[in-house]
Amino acid sequence: MSTELPPVAPEVLAEAVENLTARLRKKLDAATESCAASAARAADGSVTVSFGEDALVTLRPGPAGTVTEAGQATCSCLLAPRCLHRAAALGAAPLADAAPAQPPAEQPEAETPAEPGPEESTGPESTGPAPALTEAQLGAAAALWQAAAEALAAGVTAGGAVVQAELLRAAHTARLAGLPRAEAAALRVVRGLRAARERRATQRLGALTGAFRELLHTAGLLASGAADPVLTGTARRAYAPGGSLQVHGLCREPVLSATGYGGVVTHLLAPDGSRYSVSDVRPGGLARARGAGSASVALGGATLDHAGLARGGLRIVGATVSAEGRLGAGRGVRATPLRGTPWTEQPAAPLFARPAAEAVAELLADPEAAESALLGCDVTVVGAAGEHLLVRETRPDAPLLRLLPAHPHPELPHTANLRRIAAHPGLRLRVLGRPDLDRAATLRPLAVGPVPGEPYTLRLPEKWLGRADLGYDRLQGIHFPPQAEAPGAEPAAEGPDPLADSPLWRVRRLLETGVAGGRRAVAEAARGTEPLASYGPLRRAGLTAAAELSAALAAEADRRPRNAFGRLTDPSPDGYAWAWLAAATHLAAAERSLVAASWAAIPNGAMPTAR
């Protein structure tokens, strides 16, 4: 088994690549590919990467396990530190996140994971942004826009280590200028480019397309000087005093990242409906994600583990709270356990009393809130259809909903639990999960429970307090009613998918072609007969704006004016990036409207059409 390389701060990698000569930069991608296989861990905790007999690179991470300074990466060759070996080893390592801000009263490192939890946001939760952008911020945003445009024009195919390093350098400049949201967007793009080039199984081209859209949107608006100052964002996990709080557990979910972090997040709810969470995410991967669900909660001396907190509660004095609701464990925090409350009582009961379509419509109108939102609803199991578990909300004329595992890793019980549920058509179920706003009527459940007053529903142990955490608890046959008691159920047939059936997929394919193959791939597609065949269905469906924006993107991609000597007279990627962003922004808005329609009540339970 190969040794994992320690995470590296983005600015350290960017500086190493910048110091290379043009000749060495051309060799960087090839040199990076074989680094992980030759890594070895020394007794002192350092990691060495061998380049044959030529050189030995040594990475000495700091106390947090991250290489944060240039001096922590050394090479034995004569060209060090401006050598190919050192840059390649740093480039092969995972990217570290920016150092998070400490909460008041000196929060311990144990509650400051280097990897963000699933609900963590670097969006514009504000502690009071400046009324106007500074010259440094405008300059940093402009530099980041330029680097992002170059990366988009290159695409995954040509977006190697040098292109990524330019993005990282611009991201570091954005952080120094006080633009954490733009920096976070750039890091997501770099991680996506890496995953796509390495062909990781978990990487989706659609996710990278969305990351490019967010980066270009944020950097472009900031660089224009006309953006709302909240687009600067706030430093991740900046804590502030929260006074006295009373919170009750909703559920817990495992966290497992592609960069080797694992842990748990326990979701909490206050009596006024405010959402909070307690997380424990550290290096350790799958083993830690599985074990953290029963680990002790390091919060104010409370004698609870995460399993107990998810079904219990806390009264907290001197709380520290981040902008996204994460509770800190400062020295002045004191916490006392409270008895658990079932989902049928306050404060959880209102989560299940509201139609899902209304909650989703609000989330689509506020994408920042959607990242951490949980949605509750009562459903009737229809059965399995393909990769989905089909259910129908127990409301008049409700549409079919698709349940997908919150985390697909086979060693986590999400998938197995959904399969067991699918074997009981007609089962009444109370579901709490995270809506997948990139798919039609799709929910990723975190926990399930019985529906009060229904005979054919789950029969859970009393100590589970009426819910099962799908990422930790394993449903067994004893938890289900006898199938002989099952009521009649409708056939498990996949309904129409408004996103898949809409001709908007043609726009999506064009955008993803640009992300995968760069500007050249879009230009080549524009020269054939395919654009004519693509724009017709869009116009016939009434999507005239989508057709025109797609045509404008294709034309801009193929616009490469040259002078009499064959040299480009306008090599800037700005026009292409703006055309791509316009089409991507329109597509996102159109798809959001289709997603909202897919959750809405439809006569006879039919799904909406694409038009």
Buried (B, 14 or more C-beta within 10 A) or exposed (E): EEBBBBBBBBBBBBBBBBBBEEEBBEBBBEBBEEBBEBBEBEEEEBBBBBBEEEBBBBBBBEEBBBBBEBEBBBBBBEBBBBBBBBBBBBBBBBBBBBBBBBBBBEBEEEBBBBBBBBBBBBBBBEEEBEEEBEEBBBBBBBBBBBBBBBBBBBBBBBBBBBBBBBBBBBBBBBBEBBBBBBBBBBBBBBBBBBBBBEEEEEBBBEBBBBBBBBBBBBBBBBBEEEBEBBBBBBBBBBBEBBEEBBBBBBBBBBBBBBBBBBBBBBBBBBEEEEBBBBBBBBBBBBEBBBBBBEBBBBBBEBEBBBBBBBBBBBBBEBBBBBBBBBBBBBEEBBBBBBEBBBBBEEBBBEBBEEBBBEBBBEBBEEBBBBBBBBBBBBBBBBBBBEEBBBBBBBBEEBBBBBBBBBBEBEEBBBBBBBEBBBEBBBBBBBBBBBBBBBBBBBBBBBBBBBBBEBEBBBEBEEEBBBBBBBBBBEBEEEBBBEEEEBEEBBEBEEBBBBBEBBBBBBBBBBBBBBBBBBBBBBBBBBEEEBBEEBBEBBBEBEBEBBBBBBBBBBBBBBBBEEEEEEEEEEEEBBBBBBBBBBBBBBBBEBBBEBBBBBBBBBEEBEBBEBE
